[in-house]
């Protein structure tokens, strides 16, 4: 909002300038300056409150219309989120709390528009407040100087106290911070640029509605700059928590491997002393048959470079659809390890359901330096591999997703939104987020 284009701001500016012009004549006392400032501030605050009231009333009406439309379907579960949002608005919560991650998309869009317009109202008010206060501050400091020179120390102290009291009363630092950090959507000044490990996507991070960096901070997808500046894709994340997989946020995951085994292409899955029979049909399904190779000593399958190592700690999920025949005599199923060195099964999960096609998953944090997942067929230690040559499992589909990320600082921005420092070498970028949490 321009000061000169708004009649309220223009009137205040005129009053302040008149006060400045009369400094040194004794015509404008600290109390008179303060009264002039507070009068204009009250007018602007009333305008802000009225705009927020109109905005809230409109949002409430839109919610009630949406509730009526959804209610007609008879689906109570669809009505409840809208009903709860109406209750929050009517209770006067300000700002409204963040919506749960399972909130329907339509309601999220409605809230997003409401938050955006609310932010613009608050930003405009902060602009007005800081603009007026700057003039008042200039006038009172000039007055302090003139009074001090004239030997009127008590009056100079009164002017100083007036300024300090007003600054605290109107929360001028909060308003300045809001403007410094950007405030409303569409006018925000960027704070950081981050790169997350895995897909190496980068985003610009903006301060949240409180002017600070948090998991609620908005993010904007950008073309990647690290390394060769190659475009590596887009993220659907709208806030930092979604981008890095913070607790309580619906993550925008990175799918590092996804294969439906209905062709001869195993993707990144590699076999070591394991026989793969592609397009194997059993019990109405199709997949890759996995069994021991002849003379196998250390048989396994591995998926290369698909999960975060402990040096870039993250959380990942392995999801599969599989079949274990009842006819197996010794192989009871399969399990996963991070890396070839063994250890506990990923997520503590043993895939062992028999006689039917089964979908299951295992989720784990990084536990060692390997970026590979290894699949071992489960065989009792007392049984020789040669005795289990007729046993097998079938994989119809495998999907591996990164759910929580380590993220690195690629760029800092200055107070005016200018790039203050860029680090395009991934090896030099400092860690900012670890496994979906701010680094301690």
The 8 nearest C-alpha neighbors of each residue, nearest first, counted from 0:
[[1, 123, 2, 126, 5, 4, 127, 124],
 [0, 2, 4, 3, 5, 8, 127, 126],
 [3, 1, 8, 4, 5, 9, 0, 127],
 [2, 4, 9, 1, 5, 8, 6, 12],
 [3, 5, 1, 2, 6, 9, 0, 8],
 [4, 6, 8, 7, 3, 2, 9, 1],
 [7, 5, 9, 8, 10, 4, 3, 2],
 [6, 8, 10, 9, 5, 11, 39, 43],
 [9, 7, 11, 2, 5, 10, 6, 12],
 [8, 10, 6, 12, 3, 11, 7, 5],
 [11, 9, 13, 7, 12, 8, 6, 14],
 [12, 10, 14, 8, 13, 9, 39, 15],
 [11, 13, 9, 15, 10, 14, 8, 16],
 [14, 12, 10, 16, 11, 15, 17, 9],
 [15, 13, 11, 17, 12, 16, 10, 18],
 [14, 16, 18, 12, 17, 13, 11, 19],
 [17, 15, 19, 13, 18, 14, 12, 20],
 [18, 16, 20, 14, 19, 15, 13, 21],
 [17, 19, 15, 16, 21, 20, 27, 14],
 [20, 18, 16, 22, 17, 138, 21, 15],
 [19, 21, 17, 18, 22, 16, 23, 15],
 [22, 20, 18, 19, 24, 26, 23, 27],
 [23, 21, 19, 24, 20, 142, 25, 27],
 [22, 24, 25, 145, 21, 142, 146, 26],
 [25, 23, 26, 22, 21, 27, 20, 28],
 [24, 26, 23, 27, 22, 28, 21, 142],
 [25, 27, 24, 21, 28, 22, 23, 18],
 [28, 26, 25, 18, 31, 21, 32, 22],
 [27, 29, 31, 30, 32, 26, 25, 158],
 [30, 28, 32, 158, 31, 33, 161, 27],
 [29, 31, 33, 28, 32, 34, 161, 27],
 [32, 30, 28, 34, 33, 29, 27, 35],
 [33, 31, 29, 35, 30, 34, 36, 28],
 [32, 34, 30, 36, 31, 35, 37, 29],
 [35, 33, 31, 37, 36, 32, 30, 38],
 [34, 36, 32, 38, 33, 37, 31, 39],
 [35, 37, 33, 39, 34, 38, 40, 32],
 [38, 36, 40, 34, 39, 35, 41, 33],
 [39, 37, 41, 35, 40, 36, 34, 42],
 [40, 38, 42, 36, 41, 37, 11, 43],
 [39, 41, 37, 43, 42, 38, 44, 36],
 [42, 40, 44, 38, 39, 43, 37, 45],
 [41, 43, 39, 45, 40, 44, 46, 38],
 [44, 42, 46, 40, 45, 41, 47, 39],
 [43, 45, 47, 41, 46, 42, 40, 48],
 [46, 44, 48, 42, 43, 47, 41, 49],
 [45, 47, 43, 49, 44, 48, 50, 42],
 [48, 46, 44, 50, 45, 49, 43, 51],
 [49, 47, 45, 51, 50, 46, 52, 44],
 [48, 50, 52, 46, 51, 47, 45, 53],
 [51, 49, 47, 53, 52, 48, 54, 46],
 [50, 52, 54, 48, 49, 53, 55, 47],
 [51, 53, 49, 55, 50, 54, 56, 48],
 [54, 52, 56, 50, 51, 55, 57, 49],
 [53, 55, 51, 57, 52, 56, 50, 58],
 [56, 54, 58, 52, 57, 53, 51, 59],
 [57, 55, 53, 59, 58, 54, 52, 60],
 [56, 58, 60, 54, 55, 59, 53, 61],
 [57, 59, 55, 61, 60, 56, 62, 54],
 [58, 60, 62, 56, 57, 61, 55, 63],
 [59, 61, 57, 63, 62, 58, 56, 64],
 [60, 62, 58, 64, 59, 63, 65, 57],
 [63, 61, 65, 59, 60, 64, 66, 58],
 [62, 64, 66, 60, 65, 61, 59, 67],
 [65, 63, 61, 67, 66, 62, 60, 68],
 [66, 64, 62, 68, 63, 67, 69, 61],
 [67, 65, 63, 69, 64, 68, 70, 81],
 [66, 68, 70, 64, 65, 69, 63, 71],
 [69, 67, 65, 66, 70, 71, 64, 72],
 [68, 70, 66, 71, 67, 72, 78, 65],
 [71, 69, 67, 72, 73, 68, 66, 78],
 [70, 72, 69, 73, 68, 67, 74, 66],
 [73, 71, 70, 74, 69, 68, 75, 77],
 [72, 74, 71, 70, 75, 69, 78, 77],
 [75, 73, 72, 77, 76, 78, 70, 69],
 [76, 74, 78, 77, 73, 79, 70, 72],
 [77, 75, 79, 78, 74, 80, 73, 81],
 [76, 78, 75, 74, 79, 80, 69, 81],
 [77, 79, 75, 76, 81, 80, 70, 66],
 [78, 80, 82, 76, 81, 77, 83, 75],
 [81, 79, 83, 82, 78, 84, 77, 102],
 [82, 80, 84, 83, 79, 78, 66, 85],
 [81, 83, 79, 85, 80, 84, 78, 86],
 [84, 82, 86, 80, 85, 81, 79, 87],
 [85, 83, 87, 81, 86, 82, 80, 88],
 [86, 84, 82, 88, 83, 87, 89, 81],
 [85, 87, 83, 89, 84, 88, 90, 82],
 [88, 86, 84, 90, 85, 89, 92, 83],
 [87, 89, 85, 90, 86, 91, 84, 92],
 [90, 88, 86, 91, 87, 85, 92, 59],
 [91, 89, 87, 88, 92, 86, 85, 93],
 [92, 90, 89, 88, 93, 87, 95, 94],
 [91, 93, 95, 90, 94, 87, 88, 96],
 [94, 92, 95, 91, 96, 88, 90, 87],
 [93, 95, 92, 96, 91, 114, 97, 208],
 [94, 96, 93, 92, 97, 87, 88, 91],
 [97, 95, 94, 98, 92, 93, 87, 99],
 [96, 98, 99, 95, 215, 100, 94, 110],
 [97, 99, 96, 100, 102, 107, 101, 110],
 [100, 98, 101, 102, 97, 247, 248, 96],
 [99, 101, 249, 102, 248, 98, 247, 103],
 [102, 100, 99, 103, 249, 98, 104, 248],
 [101, 103, 100, 99, 104, 98, 107, 80],
 [104, 102, 106, 105, 101, 107, 80, 77],
 [103, 105, 107, 106, 108, 102, 101, 109],
 [106, 104, 108, 107, 103, 109, 102, 110],
 [105, 107, 109, 108, 104, 103, 110, 102],
 [108, 106, 104, 110, 105, 109, 111, 103],
 [107, 109, 111, 105, 106, 110, 104, 112],
 [108, 110, 106, 112, 111, 107, 105, 113],
 [111, 109, 113, 107, 108, 112, 114, 106],
 [110, 112, 108, 114, 113, 109, 107, 115],
 [113, 111, 115, 109, 110, 114, 116, 108],
 [112, 114, 110, 116, 111, 115, 117, 109],
 [115, 113, 117, 111, 112, 116, 118, 110],
 [114, 116, 112, 118, 113, 117, 184, 111],
 [117, 115, 119, 118, 113, 114, 112, 120],
 [118, 116, 114, 120, 119, 115, 113, 121],
 [117, 119, 183, 121, 115, 116, 120, 122],
 [118, 120, 183, 122, 116, 117, 121, 123],
 [121, 119, 117, 123, 118, 122, 124, 116],
 [120, 122, 124, 118, 119, 123, 125, 117],
 [121, 123, 119, 125, 124, 120, 182, 183],
 [124, 122, 126, 120, 125, 121, 0, 119],
 [123, 125, 121, 127, 126, 122, 128, 120],
 [126, 124, 128, 174, 122, 127, 123, 129],
 [127, 125, 123, 124, 129, 128, 130, 122],
 [126, 128, 124, 130, 125, 129, 131, 123],
 [127, 129, 125, 131, 130, 126, 132, 124],
 [130, 128, 132, 126, 131, 127, 133, 125],
 [131, 129, 127, 133, 128, 132, 126, 134],
 [132, 130, 134, 128, 133, 129, 127, 135],
 [131, 133, 135, 129, 134, 130, 136, 128],
 [132, 134, 136, 130, 131, 135, 129, 137],
 [135, 133, 137, 131, 132, 136, 138, 15],
 [134, 136, 132, 138, 137, 133, 139, 131],
 [137, 135, 133, 139, 134, 138, 132, 140],
 [136, 138, 134, 140, 135, 139, 133, 141],
 [139, 137, 135, 141, 19, 136, 140, 142],
 [138, 140, 142, 136, 141, 137, 143, 158],
 [141, 139, 143, 142, 137, 138, 136, 144],
 [142, 140, 144, 138, 139, 143, 137, 145],
 [141, 143, 139, 145, 140, 144, 146, 138],
 [144, 142, 155, 140, 146, 141, 145, 147],
 [143, 145, 147, 141, 142, 146, 148, 140],
 [146, 144, 142, 148, 147, 143, 149, 23],
 [147, 145, 149, 151, 143, 155, 148, 144],
 [146, 148, 150, 144, 149, 145, 152, 151],
 [147, 149, 145, 150, 146, 144, 151, 143],
 [150, 148, 146, 147, 151, 145, 152, 144],
 [149, 151, 147, 148, 152, 146, 153, 145],
 [152, 150, 146, 154, 149, 147, 153, 155],
 [151, 153, 155, 154, 147, 150, 156, 146],
 [154, 152, 156, 155, 151, 157, 150, 146],
 [153, 155, 157, 156, 152, 151, 158, 146],
 [156, 154, 143, 152, 158, 146, 157, 153],
 [155, 157, 159, 153, 154, 158, 152, 160],
 [158, 156, 154, 160, 155, 159, 161, 153],
 [159, 157, 161, 155, 29, 156, 160, 143],
 [158, 160, 156, 162, 157, 161, 155, 163],
 [161, 159, 163, 157, 162, 158, 164, 156],
 [162, 160, 158, 164, 159, 163, 157, 165],
 [161, 163, 165, 159, 160, 164, 166, 158],
 [164, 162, 160, 166, 165, 161, 159, 167],
 [165, 163, 161, 167, 166, 162, 160, 168],
 [164, 166, 168, 162, 167, 163, 169, 161],
 [165, 167, 163, 171, 164, 168, 169, 170],
 [166, 168, 170, 164, 165, 169, 163, 171],
 [169, 167, 165, 170, 166, 164, 171, 163],
 [168, 170, 171, 167, 166, 165, 128, 172],
 [171, 169, 167, 173, 172, 168, 166, 174],
 [170, 172, 174, 166, 173, 169, 175, 167],
 [171, 173, 175, 174, 170, 176, 166, 167],
 [174, 172, 176, 171, 175, 170, 177, 210],
 [173, 175, 125, 177, 171, 172, 176, 178],
 [176, 174, 172, 178, 177, 173, 179, 171],
 [175, 177, 179, 173, 178, 174, 180, 172],
 [178, 176, 182, 174, 180, 210, 175, 179],
 [179, 177, 181, 175, 176, 180, 182, 174],
 [180, 178, 176, 177, 181, 175, 414, 415],
 [179, 181, 177, 178, 210, 188, 206, 176],
 [187, 180, 182, 188, 178, 179, 186, 177],
 [183, 181, 177, 187, 122, 178, 180, 208],
 [182, 184, 118, 119, 186, 122, 187, 181],
 [185, 183, 186, 115, 187, 118, 182, 119],
 [184, 186, 187, 183, 115, 181, 119, 182],
 [187, 185, 184, 183, 181, 188, 182, 119],
 [181, 188, 186, 182, 185, 184, 183, 189],
 [187, 189, 181, 416, 180, 190, 186, 205],
 [190, 188, 205, 416, 204, 191, 187, 412],
 [189, 191, 412, 205, 204, 411, 188, 206],
 [192, 190, 411, 204, 410, 203, 412, 189],
 [191, 193, 203, 410, 409, 202, 204, 408],
 [194, 192, 408, 409, 201, 407, 202, 406],
 [195, 193, 201, 407, 406, 200, 199, 409],
 [196, 194, 406, 199, 405, 200, 407, 404],
 [195, 197, 199, 405, 406, 198, 404, 194],
 [198, 196, 199, 195, 307, 253, 401, 255],
 [197, 199, 200, 196, 253, 195, 231, 255],
 [200, 198, 196, 195, 197, 194, 201, 231],
 [201, 199, 198, 194, 195, 231, 223, 232],
 [202, 200, 194, 193, 223, 221, 199, 195],
 [203, 201, 220, 219, 221, 193, 192, 218],
 [202, 204, 192, 219, 218, 191, 189, 205],
 [205, 203, 218, 191, 190, 192, 189, 217],
 [204, 206, 189, 190, 217, 216, 218, 207],
 [207, 205, 211, 212, 210, 216, 180, 190],
 [206, 208, 216, 210, 209, 211, 215, 212],
 [209, 207, 210, 182, 206, 211, 118, 183],
 [208, 210, 207, 211, 177, 206, 182, 212],
 [209, 211, 206, 207, 177, 208, 180, 176],
 [212, 210, 206, 207, 209, 213, 208, 180],
 [211, 213, 206, 216, 207, 210, 214, 205],
 [214, 212, 215, 216, 211, 207, 239, 206],
 [213, 215, 240, 239, 216, 238, 212, 245],
 [216, 214, 213, 238, 207, 239, 217, 240],
 [215, 217, 207, 206, 213, 238, 214, 239],
 [218, 216, 238, 205, 237, 204, 239, 215],
 [219, 217, 204, 238, 203, 237, 202, 239],
 [218, 220, 203, 202, 221, 204, 217, 237],
 [219, 221, 202, 234, 233, 201, 203, 218],
 [222, 220, 202, 223, 201, 219, 203, 233],
 [221, 223, 230, 224, 201, 220, 228, 229],
 [222, 224, 228, 201, 230, 225, 229, 221],
 [225, 223, 228, 423, 226, 222, 227, 229],
 [226, 224, 423, 228, 223, 424, 425, 227],
 [227, 225, 228, 423, 424, 224, 425, 229],
 [226, 228, 229, 225, 224, 223, 423, 230],
 [229, 227, 224, 223, 226, 225, 230, 222],
 [228, 230, 227, 231, 223, 224, 222, 226],
 [229, 231, 222, 223, 232, 228, 224, 200],
 [232, 230, 229, 200, 223, 233, 199, 198],
 [231, 233, 230, 200, 234, 222, 198, 223],
 [234, 232, 220, 235, 200, 231, 221, 222],
 [233, 235, 236, 220, 251, 232, 200, 242],
 [234, 236, 251, 237, 233, 220, 242, 241],
 [237, 235, 241, 242, 234, 251, 238, 218],
 [236, 238, 218, 217, 235, 241, 239, 219],
 [239, 237, 217, 218, 216, 215, 240, 241],
 [238, 240, 214, 242, 241, 216, 218, 215],
 [241, 239, 214, 245, 242, 243, 238, 244],
 [242, 240, 250, 236, 244, 239, 248, 238],
 [241, 243, 239, 236, 240, 244, 251, 250],
 [244, 242, 404, 435, 240, 403, 241, 245],
 [245, 243, 403, 250, 435, 241, 240, 402],
 [246, 244, 435, 240, 248, 243, 436, 247],
 [245, 247, 248, 244, 435, 240, 436, 249],
 [246, 248, 245, 100, 249, 99, 240, 244],
 [249, 247, 241, 246, 240, 100, 245, 250],
 [250, 248, 100, 241, 251, 247, 244, 101],
 [251, 249, 241, 244, 252, 248, 242, 402],
 [250, 252, 236, 241, 242, 235, 249, 234],
 [253, 251, 402, 250, 401, 400, 254, 244],
 [252, 254, 401, 400, 255, 198, 251, 197],
 [255, 253, 400, 256, 399, 252, 401, 257],
 [254, 256, 305, 399, 400, 253, 257, 401],
 [257, 255, 399, 398, 254, 305, 258, 400],
 [258, 256, 398, 397, 399, 259, 254, 255],
 [257, 259, 397, 396, 260, 398, 266, 256],
 [260, 258, 396, 261, 395, 397, 257, 286],
 [259, 261, 286, 395, 262, 287, 396, 258],
 [260, 262, 278, 286, 259, 285, 263, 395],
 [263, 261, 264, 260, 278, 277, 265, 259],
 [264, 262, 277, 265, 278, 261, 260, 287],
 [263, 265, 262, 266, 260, 277, 261, 258],
 [266, 264, 268, 267, 263, 260, 258, 269],
 [265, 267, 268, 264, 258, 256, 269, 257],
 [268, 266, 302, 303, 269, 265, 256, 301],
 [269, 267, 302, 265, 266, 301, 300, 270],
 [268, 270, 301, 300, 267, 302, 271, 265],
 [271, 269, 300, 273, 299, 272, 301, 268],
 [270, 272, 273, 299, 298, 300, 269, 297],
 [273, 271, 298, 292, 295, 270, 291, 299],
 [274, 272, 292, 291, 271, 270, 298, 290],
 [273, 275, 292, 290, 291, 289, 276, 272],
 [276, 274, 289, 288, 277, 287, 273, 290],
 [275, 277, 288, 287, 279, 274, 289, 278],
 [276, 278, 287, 263, 279, 275, 288, 262],
 [279, 277, 261, 286, 262, 287, 285, 280],
 [278, 280, 286, 285, 277, 287, 288, 276],
 [281, 279, 285, 284, 278, 286, 283, 282],
 [280, 282, 284, 283, 285, 279, 286, 322],
 [283, 281, 284, 280, 355, 356, 285, 354],
 [282, 284, 281, 280, 285, 356, 355, 279],
 [285, 283, 281, 282, 280, 286, 395, 356],
 [286, 284, 280, 279, 278, 395, 261, 281],
 [287, 285, 395, 260, 394, 278, 279, 261],
 [286, 288, 277, 394, 393, 276, 279, 260],
 [287, 289, 393, 276, 275, 392, 279, 277],
 [290, 288, 275, 392, 391, 274, 393, 287],
 [291, 289, 391, 274, 273, 390, 292, 288],
 [292, 290, 273, 274, 388, 295, 293, 298],
 [293, 291, 273, 274, 272, 295, 294, 290],
 [292, 294, 295, 291, 272, 388, 385, 273],
 [293, 295, 292, 296, 385, 272, 384, 291],
 [296, 294, 272, 292, 293, 298, 297, 291],
 [295, 297, 298, 294, 272, 384, 292, 293],
 [298, 296, 295, 299, 272, 271, 273, 375],
 [299, 297, 272, 271, 273, 295, 296, 291],
 [298, 300, 375, 271, 374, 273, 270, 297],
 [301, 299, 270, 374, 269, 373, 271, 268],
 [300, 302, 373, 269, 372, 268, 374, 303],
 [303, 301, 268, 372, 267, 371, 269, 373],
 [302, 304, 371, 305, 301, 267, 372, 370],
 [305, 303, 370, 371, 306, 302, 369, 372],
 [304, 306, 255, 303, 371, 370, 302, 256],
 [307, 305, 370, 304, 371, 308, 315, 401],
 [308, 306, 370, 313, 311, 312, 365, 309],
 [309, 307, 368, 370, 369, 310, 311, 365],
 [308, 310, 312, 367, 365, 368, 311, 366],
 [309, 311, 308, 312, 368, 307, 367, 365],
 [312, 310, 309, 308, 405, 307, 313, 196],
 [313, 311, 309, 365, 434, 310, 308, 307],
 [314, 312, 434, 404, 403, 307, 364, 365],
 [313, 315, 364, 403, 402, 363, 401, 365],
 [314, 316, 401, 402, 400, 362, 363, 364],
 [317, 315, 362, 400, 361, 399, 318, 401],
 [316, 318, 399, 361, 360, 398, 362, 319],
 [319, 317, 360, 398, 397, 359, 316, 399],
 [320, 318, 397, 396, 359, 358, 360, 321],
 [319, 321, 358, 396, 395, 357, 394, 359],
 [320, 322, 394, 357, 393, 356, 395, 319],
 [321, 323, 356, 393, 392, 355, 357, 324],
 [322, 324, 353, 392, 354, 332, 325, 393],
 [325, 323, 326, 354, 327, 353, 322, 392],
 [324, 326, 354, 327, 353, 323, 328, 355],
 [325, 327, 324, 328, 390, 323, 354, 389],
 [328, 326, 390, 325, 329, 324, 330, 391],
 [329, 327, 326, 330, 390, 387, 331, 325],
 [328, 330, 327, 387, 331, 378, 390, 379],
 [331, 329, 378, 377, 332, 327, 390, 328],
 [332, 330, 377, 351, 329, 378, 333, 327],
 [331, 333, 351, 377, 350, 330, 376, 323],
 [334, 332, 376, 377, 350, 375, 349, 351],
 [333, 335, 349, 375, 374, 344, 350, 376],
 [334, 336, 374, 344, 345, 373, 375, 372],
 [337, 335, 373, 344, 345, 372, 338, 341],
 [338, 336, 372, 371, 373, 369, 345, 339],
 [339, 337, 369, 371, 340, 372, 336, 373],
 [338, 340, 341, 373, 337, 336, 371, 372],
 [341, 339, 338, 342, 337, 336, 369, 373],
 [340, 342, 339, 336, 338, 343, 337, 344],
 [343, 341, 344, 336, 340, 337, 345, 338],
 [342, 344, 345, 347, 336, 341, 346, 335],
 [345, 343, 347, 336, 335, 334, 346, 348],
 [346, 344, 347, 335, 336, 363, 348, 361],
 [345, 347, 363, 362, 361, 348, 344, 343],
 [346, 348, 344, 345, 343, 349, 361, 363],
 [349, 347, 346, 361, 344, 345, 350, 334],
 [350, 348, 334, 351, 333, 347, 332, 344],
 [349, 351, 333, 332, 334, 352, 348, 359],
 [350, 352, 332, 349, 331, 353, 333, 323],
 [353, 351, 350, 323, 357, 354, 355, 332],
 [354, 352, 323, 355, 325, 324, 351, 322],
 [353, 355, 324, 325, 323, 322, 352, 356],
 [356, 354, 353, 322, 357, 323, 352, 282],
 [355, 357, 322, 321, 320, 358, 354, 284],
 [356, 358, 321, 320, 355, 322, 359, 352],
 [359, 357, 320, 319, 321, 356, 360, 318],
 [360, 358, 319, 318, 357, 320, 361, 350],
 [359, 361, 318, 317, 319, 362, 316, 358],
 [360, 362, 346, 317, 316, 348, 345, 318],
 [363, 361, 316, 346, 315, 317, 360, 345],
 [364, 362, 346, 314, 315, 345, 365, 316],
 [363, 365, 314, 313, 366, 315, 312, 362],
 [364, 366, 309, 312, 308, 313, 367, 307],
 [367, 365, 309, 364, 337, 368, 308, 312],
 [368, 366, 309, 369, 308, 365, 337, 338],
 [367, 369, 308, 309, 310, 370, 366, 338],
 [368, 370, 338, 308, 371, 367, 337, 309],
 [371, 369, 304, 306, 308, 307, 305, 368],
 [372, 370, 303, 304, 338, 369, 302, 305],
 [373, 371, 337, 302, 301, 338, 336, 335],
 [372, 374, 301, 336, 335, 300, 338, 337],
 [375, 373, 335, 300, 299, 334, 301, 336],
 [376, 374, 299, 334, 333, 377, 335, 373],
 [375, 377, 333, 332, 378, 330, 334, 374],
 [378, 376, 333, 332, 330, 331, 375, 334],
 [377, 379, 330, 329, 376, 380, 331, 382],
 [380, 378, 381, 382, 377, 329, 330, 383],
 [381, 379, 382, 378, 383, 377, 384, 329],
 [380, 382, 379, 383, 378, 384, 329, 386],
 [383, 381, 379, 380, 384, 378, 386, 329],
 [382, 384, 385, 386, 381, 387, 380, 378],
 [385, 383, 386, 387, 382, 388, 295, 291],
 [384, 386, 383, 387, 388, 294, 293, 295],
 [385, 387, 384, 383, 388, 382, 389, 329],
 [388, 386, 384, 390, 385, 389, 329, 330],
 [389, 387, 390, 385, 291, 386, 290, 384],
 [388, 390, 387, 391, 327, 290, 386, 291],
 [391, 389, 327, 387, 388, 330, 290, 328],
 [392, 390, 290, 289, 288, 389, 393, 330],
 [391, 393, 323, 289, 322, 288, 394, 290],
 [392, 394, 288, 322, 287, 321, 286, 289],
 [395, 393, 321, 286, 287, 396, 320, 322],
 [396, 394, 286, 260, 320, 321, 259, 285],
 [395, 397, 259, 320, 319, 258, 394, 260],
 [398, 396, 319, 258, 257, 318, 259, 399],
 [397, 399, 257, 318, 256, 317, 319, 258],
 [400, 398, 317, 256, 316, 255, 254, 318],
 [399, 401, 254, 316, 253, 315, 255, 402],
 [400, 402, 315, 253, 252, 403, 314, 254],
 [403, 401, 315, 252, 314, 244, 400, 250],
 [404, 402, 244, 314, 435, 313, 434, 243],
 [405, 403, 434, 313, 243, 435, 406, 195],
 [404, 406, 433, 434, 432, 311, 196, 195],
 [407, 405, 195, 432, 194, 431, 196, 430],
 [406, 408, 430, 194, 431, 193, 429, 428],
 [407, 409, 193, 428, 429, 410, 431, 192],
 [410, 408, 422, 193, 192, 421, 428, 407],
 [411, 409, 421, 192, 420, 191, 408, 422],
 [412, 410, 191, 420, 419, 418, 190, 192],
 [413, 411, 418, 419, 190, 417, 416, 191],
 [412, 414, 417, 416, 419, 415, 418, 411],
 [415, 413, 416, 179, 412, 417, 180, 188],
 [416, 414, 413, 417, 188, 179, 412, 180],
 [415, 417, 188, 413, 412, 414, 189, 418],
 [416, 418, 413, 412, 415, 419, 414, 189],
 [419, 417, 412, 420, 411, 413, 416, 410],
 [420, 418, 412, 413, 411, 417, 421, 410],
 [419, 421, 411, 410, 418, 422, 412, 409],
 [422, 420, 410, 409, 423, 411, 419, 418],
 [423, 421, 409, 424, 428, 410, 420, 427],
 [422, 424, 225, 226, 425, 421, 224, 409],
 [423, 425, 426, 427, 422, 226, 225, 428],
 [426, 424, 428, 427, 423, 225, 226, 422],
 [427, 425, 424, 428, 429, 423, 422, 226],
 [428, 426, 425, 424, 429, 422, 423, 409],
 [427, 429, 425, 408, 407, 426, 422, 409],
 [430, 428, 407, 408, 427, 431, 409, 426],
 [429, 431, 407, 432, 406, 408, 428, 433],
 [430, 432, 407, 438, 406, 408, 437, 429],
 [431, 433, 437, 406, 405, 438, 436, 430],
 [434, 432, 405, 436, 435, 438, 437, 312],
 [435, 433, 313, 404, 405, 403, 312, 436],
 [434, 436, 245, 403, 243, 244, 404, 433],
 [437, 435, 433, 432, 434, 245, 438, 243],
 [438, 436, 432, 433, 439, 431, 435, 434],
 [437, 439, 432, 431, 433, 436, 430, 434],
 [438, 437, 436, 433, 432, 431, 430, 434]]
